[in-house]
Amino acid sequence: MKYIESLREGEKIQEIYLCRKKQSALTKMGKPYENLLLQDKTGTVDAKIWDVGSQGIDEFDELDYIMVVADVTSFQGALQLNVKRVRKMSEGEYDPVDYLPVSDKDIDQMYAELGQYIKSVENPYLKTLLTKIFLEDADFEKRFKFHSAAKSVHHGFVGGLLEHTLSVTKNCAYFAEAYPILNRDLLLTAAMCHDIGKLKELSAFPQNDYTDEGQLLGHIMIGAEMVGDVIKEIDGFPVVLGNELKHCILAHHGELEFGSPKKPALAEALALTFADNIDAKMETLKELFSPVPQGSTQWLGFNRLLDSNLRRTSK
């Protein structure tokens, strides 16, 4: 496969890409054409179908995977594809991982590591809850491994939800060891469940956008409801423990203005807030610094999310 980052002007290509955007337009002479934005895991490229009605141009929509025969040209200094033929691809003719941003960590290995944390939970009710959610539901596992943790900002890639959840769980495991005041089982369970609502808040890739349920309720409320539904399936699950777990989820953004319906009222809820915030901020920095060469001390400008002007550390 020839990835977008390796395209060069003058080449003729026959490749499969994800059609991220498709827009009909008219030339100055009134002739219809199609504006496309094509994507693979290395980036995006603009494309044009000038001869819309010609044979060899299949019907397709946004978010379809399409094979294009095209000439690589340039326009105003940027590469562009002049598309001659299009064929809509069927499932099984492409691997989505080639077309979407993906975690640089091993997804199966991360899920196995999460499973080890589940095994370390001693409280039988919390262990049963985690087992039901993460280890006994094959559909949940498949979706959780593939999902992002955000539309943008941080961990907005395949495996991002899992990577973020595992990192938060590791942070919480450290906190529990360093501060004996914390209930380790409650804290780790809350860490593993704190963002499961994002499975319903955000649509799956390639769309990765807010759902109607996500817009109306948000992942915090959705996640608390999901945990509550599983609690109802476990005979004798202590009411107080269930409320404490749901509180940790409801309060994990820390402040009302950040979307939490409750402020932390338990030590575990406060620790989860710190663990979540640390990982989100550090991943944001990682993604912000990724295109900047090592050792560069160029200031990157004010970042709204981190509320500061930032640069890499010098050598």
PyMOL commands that set and color helices and strands:
alter all, ss='L'
color gray80, all
select helices_A, chain A and resi 4-6+96-98+107-120+124-135+138-146+160-178+184-193+198-201+212-232+239-250+256-258+267-289
alter helices_A, ss='H'
color red, helices_A
select strands_A, chain A and resi 12-26+32-40+43-49+65-75+78-88+302-303+308-309
alter strands_A, ss='S'
color yellow, strands_A
deselect
rebuild
show_as cartoon
